[in-house]
Amino acid sequence: MAHFARSPNTRLILQHLACMWVLTVIGVFLGILLPPWIVLPLSIICFTLLIVTYFVRTIKLANAILYSIPFLMGIMLFWVTQFFIHFLGVVLVLSVFISTVIIFILLAVLGLTLKADISNWGTYLFVTLIVVVVFSFIGIFIPVESMFLLVLSAICVLLFAIYTVYDFNLIRHNHVREDEVIRMALGLFLNFINMFINLLEIAAYFKN
């Protein structure tokens, strides 16, 4: 942990991550006020920006674009959680959120205390992410068994859990350049969101 504290970009990453959560909360409250019909176009914009952020890393994106994703995710998160609250109840959704926070913190500590440099895992994780995205689109457009969706959600939770350890390990070993700080903060934010939503889907499966 002391090594982590000496990492030059640590404080900046955490500050940007905190700002992104503030924007997410603002987006959630705005989602309460927005009419349902506007959610779909905003979702398309958000997913387009996510695809560009994840898969077109050769392009240097403006900070405003990177910061717009947590804001839009906040709006989407309101509607997603409303669906799960209706199906699971407030208590269970809140329990999943708290569990995700605990898991995320434990994974962060693991990544920060892991002495081994696992920066070479990036390629394997990225390939796995592409496969998961492809199968996710298959699940959207082609009817599949509920067990398939459960397995896919479990794989997503595992994938983004490993991504969290990987990202914090990159921070520990000073692999994050100054111009990558905001992108790294966004990556950590998206790791949490993806774990939370997929854990909700797993909870919904067992509740059903």
ZAVEXVO-997148 format. One record per residue: z, x, y of N, C-alpha, C in turn. Coordinates in steps of 0.001 Angstrom, whole numbers, plus 500000, padded with zeros to 6 digits. Example, Ala and Ser with C-alpha at 12.3 -4.5 7.8 and 13.67 -1.06 7.14 Angstrom:
{node {507800, 513190, 494310}, {507800, 512300, 495500}, {507800, 513200, 496700}},
{node {507080, 512850, 497750}, {507140, 513670, 498940}, {507870, 512900, 500030}},
This chain:
{node {500000, 500825, 498791}, {500000, 500000, 500000}, {500000, 500859, 501260}},
{node {500686, 502009, 501165}, {500706, 502918, 502315}, {499307, 503455, 502581}},
{node {498567, 503727, 501481}, {497193, 504190, 501625}, {496356, 503123, 502315}},
{node {496600, 501883, 501947}, {495892, 500760, 502561}, {496182, 500689, 504056}},
{node {497431, 500920, 504419}, {497826, 500843, 505827}, {497113, 501888, 506665}},
{node {496729, 503015, 506031}, {496058, 504070, 506769}, {494554, 503850, 506858}},
{node {494039, 502856, 506139}, {492614, 502563, 506211}, {492251, 502146, 507629}},
{node {491267, 502796, 508257}, {491012, 502577, 509686}, {490582, 501171, 510064}},
{node {489945, 500450, 509144}, {489418, 499132, 509482}, {490260, 497984, 508938}},
{node {491401, 498297, 508344}, {492230, 497264, 507722}, {492656, 496194, 508718}},
{node {493221, 496633, 509831}, {493721, 495669, 510814}, {492591, 494811, 511358}},
{node {491431, 495413, 511613}, {490298, 494653, 512131}, {489847, 493592, 511134}},
{node {489786, 493956, 509854}, {489362, 493002, 508829}, {490319, 491818, 508777}},
{node {491622, 492095, 508781}, {492615, 491026, 508719}, {492581, 490156, 509977}},
{node {492342, 490775, 511125}, {492252, 490005, 512364}, {491051, 489061, 512334}},
{node {489912, 489567, 511888}, {488725, 488715, 511793}, {488926, 487616, 510755}},
{node {489595, 487936, 509655}, {489870, 486935, 508623}, {490759, 485833, 509190}},
{node {491765, 486201, 509974}, {492643, 485211, 510598}, {491865, 484322, 511574}},
{node {490984, 484935, 512355}, {490162, 484162, 513299}, {489259, 483180, 512570}},
{node {488735, 483598, 511425}, {487868, 482719, 510640}, {488645, 481514, 510126}},
{node {489900, 481723, 509756}, {490711, 480596, 509303}, {491036, 479646, 510448}},
{node {491205, 480190, 511644}, {491409, 479328, 512812}, {490179, 478451, 513031}},
{node {488986, 479061, 512941}, {487752, 478294, 513092}, {487613, 477248, 511988}},
{node {488065, 477594, 510787}, {488011, 476638, 509674}, {488885, 475427, 509955}},
{node {490090, 475666, 510461}, {491001, 474562, 510790}, {490388, 473688, 511876}},
{node {489767, 474313, 512884}, {489093, 473548, 513938}, {487975, 472703, 513337}},
{node {487217, 473318, 512395}, {486142, 472589, 511733}, {486662, 471403, 510935}},
{node {487807, 471574, 510278}, {488408, 470477, 509508}, {488745, 469304, 510426}},
{node {489371, 469599, 511561}, {489730, 468523, 512499}, {488494, 467883, 513118}},
{node {487461, 468706, 513347}, {486213, 468131, 513867}, {485560, 467239, 512818}},
{node {485690, 467632, 511547}, {485128, 466824, 510470}, {485711, 465422, 510434}},
{node {486948, 465276, 510877}, {487576, 463948, 510926}, {486840, 463045, 511914}},
{node {486338, 463642, 513000}, {485723, 462868, 514075}, {484235, 462628, 513862}},
{node {483570, 463490, 513077}, {482123, 463389, 512925}, {481738, 462254, 511988}},
{node {480606, 461585, 512258}, {480127, 460533, 511344}, {479606, 461158, 510048}},
{node {479671, 460434, 508949}, {479251, 460981, 507652}, {477806, 461462, 507606}},
{node {476894, 460806, 508369}, {475477, 461142, 508269}, {475174, 462547, 508756}},
{node {476035, 463111, 509592}, {475769, 464432, 510146}, {476224, 465553, 509205}},
{node {476978, 465197, 508184}, {477514, 466211, 507278}, {476410, 466876, 506470}},
{node {475423, 466097, 506009}, {474342, 466650, 505183}, {473542, 467732, 505915}},
{node {473033, 467459, 507130}, {472300, 468537, 507819}, {473161, 469763, 508101}},
{node {474439, 469548, 508438}, {475331, 470684, 508662}, {475559, 471464, 507369}},
{node {475634, 470751, 506243}, {475800, 471407, 504952}, {474587, 472266, 504622}},
{node {473392, 471752, 504907}, {472166, 472511, 504649}, {472137, 473779, 505490}},
{node {472528, 473649, 506753}, {472584, 474825, 507628}, {473582, 475843, 507095}},
{node {474750, 475358, 506678}, {475800, 476242, 506172}, {475348, 476974, 504914}},
{node {474753, 476247, 503959}, {474303, 476865, 502712}, {473169, 477859, 502970}},
{node {472308, 477551, 503932}, {471235, 478491, 504288}, {471819, 479790, 504821}},
{node {472810, 479674, 505702}, {473460, 480867, 506244}, {474191, 481646, 505149}},
{node {474795, 480920, 504192}, {475479, 481582, 503082}, {474505, 482380, 502232}},
{node {473348, 481792, 501935}, {472339, 482483, 501136}, {471859, 483734, 501854}},
{node {471601, 483600, 503150}, {471157, 484763, 503927}, {472236, 485840, 503939}},
{node {473493, 485431, 504110}, {474596, 486386, 504167}, {474784, 487122, 502846}},
{node {474713, 486399, 501747}, {474961, 486996, 500435}, {473783, 487844, 499947}},
{node {472564, 487335, 500139}, {471417, 487918, 499451}, {470469, 488716, 500343}},
{node {470628, 488659, 501649}, {469746, 489423, 502535}, {470607, 490391, 503340}},
{node {471181, 491348, 502639}, {472103, 492275, 503275}, {471392, 493368, 504072}},
{node {470073, 493465, 503926}, {469331, 494464, 504697}, {469189, 494055, 506160}},
{node {469419, 492766, 506444}, {469324, 492275, 507819}, {470710, 492281, 508448}},
{node {470822, 492867, 509615}, {472090, 492870, 510325}, {472234, 491563, 511092}},
{node {473130, 490712, 510615}, {473310, 489398, 511223}, {474217, 489483, 512444}},
{node {473934, 488643, 513422}, {474766, 488598, 514623}, {476148, 488067, 514254}},
{node {477150, 488548, 514978}, {478528, 488116, 514713}, {478685, 486603, 514859}},
{node {477943, 486011, 515795}, {478038, 484564, 516001}, {477604, 483807, 514755}},
{node {476593, 484338, 514043}, {476125, 483691, 512818}, {477188, 483791, 511738}},
{node {477786, 484981, 511592}, {478823, 485171, 510586}, {480039, 484300, 510879}},
{node {480374, 484133, 512136}, {481536, 483314, 512507}, {481235, 481819, 512413}},
{node {479973, 481443, 512481}, {479649, 480021, 512399}, {479876, 479476, 510985}},
{node {479821, 480351, 509971}, {479987, 479903, 508586}, {481388, 479330, 508341}},
{node {482475, 480026, 508713}, {483805, 479419, 508515}, {483981, 478101, 509266}},
{node {483382, 478007, 510450}, {483479, 476768, 511221}, {482793, 475616, 510480}},
{node {481564, 475865, 510010}, {480838, 474844, 509262}, {481525, 474549, 507934}},
{node {482082, 475582, 507302}, {482805, 475383, 506056}, {484021, 474490, 506263}},
{node {484638, 474586, 507436}, {485779, 473729, 507746}, {485382, 472260, 507761}},
{node {484220, 471960, 508360}, {483731, 470580, 508386}, {483457, 470088, 506972}},
{node {482778, 470928, 506179}, {482472, 470559, 504801}, {483751, 470433, 503974}},
{node {484710, 471320, 504245}, {485948, 471330, 503473}, {486718, 470028, 503655}},
{node {486645, 469455, 504857}, {487316, 468178, 505087}, {486769, 467107, 504152}},
{node {485442, 466997, 504082}, {484837, 465963, 503249}, {485026, 466245, 501764}},
{node {484978, 467533, 501380}, {485190, 467882, 499972}, {486615, 467545, 499536}},
{node {487575, 467924, 500366}, {488973, 467643, 500010}, {489264, 466153, 500024}},
{node {488588, 465400, 500888}, {488771, 463947, 500882}, {488345, 463348, 499545}},
{node {487237, 463871, 499011}, {486772, 463398, 497704}, {487798, 463710, 496615}},
{node {488297, 464939, 496610}, {489253, 465329, 495582}, {490608, 464650, 495773}},
{node {491004, 464418, 497035}, {492251, 463697, 497280}, {492160, 462275, 496735}},
{node {490998, 461652, 496928}, {490800, 460297, 496395}, {490877, 460296, 494877}},
{node {490395, 461363, 494239}, {490340, 461418, 492780}, {491618, 461981, 492164}},
{node {492202, 463003, 492825}, {493346, 463705, 492254}, {494672, 463348, 492908}},
{node {494607, 462930, 494175}, {495839, 462685, 494917}, {496200, 463878, 495799}},
{node {496938, 463604, 496854}, {497279, 464634, 497833}, {498133, 465733, 497208}},
{node {499087, 465355, 496389}, {500033, 466324, 495822}, {499314, 467356, 494960}},
{node {498405, 466898, 494110}, {497707, 467819, 493213}, {496757, 468734, 493990}},
{node {496052, 468184, 494983}, {495155, 469010, 495809}, {495956, 470067, 496553}},
{node {497102, 469679, 497110}, {497960, 470628, 497810}, {498494, 471691, 496845}},
{node {498819, 471286, 495630}, {499308, 472227, 494623}, {498234, 473249, 494264}},
{node {496988, 472787, 494152}, {495875, 473699, 493849}, {495677, 474677, 495003}},
{node {495805, 474183, 496240}, {495642, 475060, 497401}, {496721, 476145, 497417}},
{node {497974, 475745, 497206}, {499076, 476709, 497200}, {498889, 477710, 496055}},
{node {498446, 477219, 494898}, {498197, 478105, 493765}, {497100, 479107, 494096}},
{node {496062, 478655, 494801}, {494975, 479548, 495187}, {495475, 480630, 496143}},
{node {496349, 480246, 497072}, {496930, 481227, 497999}, {497703, 482298, 497230}},
{node {498522, 481866, 496279}, {499320, 482807, 495485}, {498417, 483729, 494677}},
{node {497406, 483142, 494025}, {496472, 483943, 493233}, {495748, 484952, 494112}},
{node {495305, 484504, 495287}, {494576, 485387, 496203}, {495450, 486566, 496635}},
{node {496716, 486297, 496950}, {497627, 487369, 497370}, {497842, 488363, 496232}},
{node {498035, 487850, 495010}, {498233, 488731, 493858}, {497002, 489589, 493600}},
{node {495822, 488996, 493735}, {494585, 489748, 493548}, {494413, 490799, 494640}},
{node {494813, 490445, 495873}, {494743, 491406, 496981}, {495648, 492601, 496714}},
{node {496865, 492335, 496260}, {497804, 493419, 495943}, {497240, 494291, 494825}},
{node {496629, 493658, 493821}, {496033, 494423, 492724}, {494926, 495335, 493226}},
{node {494064, 494792, 494081}, {492969, 495596, 494617}, {493450, 496741, 495484}},
{node {494531, 496504, 496214}, {495053, 497518, 497136}, {495852, 498605, 496426}},
{node {496397, 498278, 495274}, {497223, 499250, 494544}, {496454, 499932, 493419}},
{node {495241, 499464, 493153}, {494438, 500056, 492085}, {493906, 501410, 492538}},
{node {494384, 502464, 491907}, {493995, 503818, 492312}, {492540, 504123, 491986}},
{node {492037, 503529, 490900}, {490646, 503773, 490516}, {489694, 503176, 491552}},
{node {488618, 503882, 491838}, {487599, 503404, 492764}, {486576, 502589, 491969}},
{node {486548, 501276, 492194}, {485651, 500407, 491428}, {484451, 499959, 492269}},
{node {484068, 500777, 493229}, {482943, 500429, 494095}, {481632, 500317, 493315}},
{node {481583, 500940, 492128}, {480366, 500864, 491314}, {480228, 499521, 490591}},
{node {481203, 498643, 490738}, {481120, 497312, 490137}, {480209, 496378, 490923}},
{node {479854, 496750, 492133}, {479133, 495856, 493035}, {477852, 495291, 492449}},
{node {477055, 496137, 491817}, {475777, 495693, 491266}, {475981, 494641, 490176}},
{node {476942, 494887, 489285}, {477196, 493959, 488181}, {477702, 492609, 488702}},
{node {478580, 492666, 489705}, {479099, 491422, 490279}, {477997, 490632, 490970}},
{node {477118, 491348, 491659}, {476032, 490684, 492387}, {475058, 490019, 491419}},
{node {474727, 490702, 490333}, {473838, 490118, 489323}, {474485, 488879, 488708}},
{node {475785, 488968, 488410}, {476503, 487815, 487863}, {476488, 486653, 488845}},
{node {476648, 486948, 490130}, {476615, 485920, 491164}, {475269, 485205, 491182}},
{node {474183, 485960, 491073}, {472851, 485356, 491058}, {472703, 484417, 489864}},
{node {473166, 484857, 488693}, {473088, 484020, 487489}, {473881, 482736, 487681}},
{node {475081, 482849, 488252}, {475921, 481672, 488487}, {475244, 480710, 489458}},
{node {474629, 481236, 490512}, {473934, 480384, 491483}, {472785, 479649, 490818}},
{node {472027, 480343, 489980}, {470901, 479712, 489276}, {471392, 478567, 488396}},
{node {472432, 478813, 487611}, {472957, 477764, 486731}, {473591, 476630, 487538}},
{node {474135, 476937, 488710}, {474697, 475891, 489562}, {473595, 474946, 490046}},
{node {472447, 475514, 490423}, {471325, 474671, 490836}, {470800, 473840, 489667}},
{node {470817, 474425, 488480}, {470413, 473667, 487298}, {471335, 472464, 487109}},
{node {472646, 472688, 487308}, {473608, 471602, 487169}, {473439, 470514, 488203}},
{node {472876, 470857, 489378}, {472667, 469869, 490434}, {471475, 468979, 490126}},
{node {470382, 469577, 489666}, {469128, 468834, 489526}, {468849, 468340, 488106}},
{node {469557, 468881, 487118}, {469340, 468475, 485734}, {470660, 467974, 485150}},
{node {470681, 466785, 484559}, {471929, 466279, 483944}, {472420, 467230, 482856}},
{node {473673, 467593, 482932}, {474266, 468504, 481952}, {475592, 467928, 481478}},
{node {476076, 468457, 480370}, {477361, 468029, 479833}, {478501, 468465, 480755}},
{node {479565, 467673, 480797}, {480714, 468010, 481638}, {481362, 469317, 481206}},
{node {481273, 469631, 479905}, {481828, 470890, 479421}, {481104, 472083, 480027}},
{node {479789, 471937, 480236}, {479004, 472991, 480892}, {479522, 473241, 482302}},
{node {479798, 472166, 483032}, {480306, 472301, 484403}, {481700, 472916, 484413}},
{node {482518, 472569, 483417}, {483854, 473152, 483326}, {483770, 474656, 483103}},
{node {482927, 475068, 482162}, {482758, 476500, 481883}, {482217, 477219, 483109}},
{node {481259, 476596, 483800}, {480680, 477204, 484995}, {481737, 477375, 486083}},
{node {482598, 476360, 486258}, {483671, 476458, 487256}, {484656, 477563, 486895}},
{node {484986, 477679, 485602}, {485902, 478724, 485152}, {485300, 480111, 485396}},
{node {483995, 480254, 485130}, {483316, 481530, 485375}, {483333, 481848, 486867}},
{node {483130, 480837, 487702}, {483146, 481048, 489157}, {484521, 481518, 489625}},
{node {485572, 480895, 489109}, {486927, 481320, 489482}, {487138, 482773, 489099}},
{node {486748, 483138, 487870}, {486902, 484515, 487405}, {486064, 485475, 488240}},
{node {484825, 485080, 488537}, {483930, 485944, 489308}, {484487, 486241, 490687}},
{node {484933, 485202, 491398}, {485416, 485422, 492762}, {486807, 486044, 492775}},
{node {487545, 485897, 491687}, {488806, 486628, 491555}, {488528, 488124, 491455}},
{node {487542, 488479, 490629}, {487170, 489896, 490501}, {486585, 490405, 491808}},
{node {485797, 489563, 492478}, {485236, 489950, 493779}, {486357, 490252, 494785}},
{node {487440, 489485, 494723}, {488561, 489711, 495637}, {489205, 491071, 495380}},
{node {489438, 491375, 494099}, {489985, 492691, 493742}, {489027, 493785, 494192}},
{node {487750, 493582, 493951}, {486715, 494561, 494315}, {486687, 494800, 495817}},
{node {486697, 493719, 496603}, {486629, 493859, 498065}, {487846, 494591, 498622}},
{node {489028, 494233, 498146}, {490228, 494917, 498636}, {490269, 496371, 498169}},
{node {489688, 496637, 497008}, {489608, 498022, 496542}, {488653, 498836, 497421}},
{node {487575, 498191, 497895}, {486678, 498858, 498838}, {487423, 499219, 500115}},
{node {488263, 498303, 500577}, {489052, 498564, 501786}, {490016, 499723, 501541}},
{node {490657, 499715, 500391}, {491631, 500763, 500064}, {490999, 502144, 500085}},
{node {489777, 502235, 499558}, {489110, 503533, 499452}, {488168, 503807, 500632}},
{node {488354, 503050, 501723}, {487635, 503304, 502980}, {486113, 503250, 502824}},
{node {485625, 502301, 502024}, {484179, 502151, 501850}, {483582, 501147, 502839}},
{node {484415, 500569, 503682}, {483946, 499562, 504637}, {483693, 500225, 505979}},
{node {482424, 500275, 506381}, {482081, 500865, 507674}, {482459, 499903, 508807}},
{node {482496, 500432, 510004}, {482908, 499622, 511155}, {481965, 498444, 511371}},
{node {480661, 498645, 511108}, {479706, 497566, 511323}, {479711, 496549, 510172}},
{node {480538, 496782, 509157}, {480639, 495858, 508029}, {481955, 495082, 508029}},
{node {482771, 495289, 509044}, {484110, 494692, 509075}, {484059, 493163, 509039}},
{node {483231, 492563, 509893}, {483174, 491101, 509964}, {482590, 490528, 508677}},
{node {481580, 491188, 508131}, {480997, 490720, 506870}, {482018, 490791, 505739}},
{node {482851, 491844, 505737}, {483884, 491966, 504715}, {484922, 490852, 504864}},
{node {485330, 490570, 506107}, {486282, 489478, 506348}, {485704, 488147, 505875}},
{node {484420, 487942, 506138}, {483769, 486708, 505692}, {483720, 486653, 504166}},
{node {483473, 487795, 503525}, {483448, 487838, 502069}, {484790, 487440, 501472}},
{node {485875, 487948, 502043}, {487215, 487587, 501567}, {487478, 486098, 501777}},
{node {487061, 485587, 502911}, {487214, 484151, 503208}, {486478, 483307, 502172}},
{node {485238, 483687, 501864}, {484436, 482917, 500916}, {484966, 483046, 499493}},
{node {485538, 484203, 499164}, {486175, 484345, 497848}, {487263, 483293, 497660}},
{node {488092, 483138, 498686}, {489183, 482163, 498625}, {488638, 480740, 498503}},
{node {487673, 480398, 499358}, {487121, 479047, 499366}, {486497, 478710, 498012}},
{node {485743, 479649, 497458}, {485094, 479397, 496172}, {486108, 479228, 495047}},
{node {487159, 480034, 495045}, {488195, 479864, 494029}, {488887, 478515, 494182}},
{node {489184, 478123, 495410}, {489872, 476858, 495664}, {489049, 475671, 495186}},
{node {487769, 475622, 495566}, {486923, 474484, 495202}, {486713, 474414, 493694}},
{node {486496, 475567, 493061}, {486268, 475560, 491619}, {487542, 475223, 490841}},
{node {488691, 475626, 491360}, {489952, 475219, 490732}, {490159, 473711, 490868}},
{node {489732, 473136, 492001}, {489788, 471679, 492155}, {488892, 470992, 491135}},
{node {487719, 471560, 490904}, {486800, 470963, 489930}, {487381, 471033, 488515}},
{node {488058, 472138, 488204}, {488703, 472256, 486892}, {489823, 471232, 486762}},
{node {490617, 471085, 487830}, {491695, 470097, 487818}, {491132, 468687, 487657}},
{node {490013, 468405, 488308}, {489385, 467083, 488208}, {488900, 466823, 486790}},
{node {488383, 467860, 486145}, {487902, 467694, 484759}, {489051, 467297, 483843}},
{node {490184, 468016, 483950}, {491315, 467709, 483063}, {491974, 466402, 483438}},
{node {491952, 466053, 484728}, {492495, 464757, 485138}, {491654, 463617, 484564}},
{node {490350, 463859, 484493}, {489441, 462846, 483955}, {489609, 462698, 482446}},
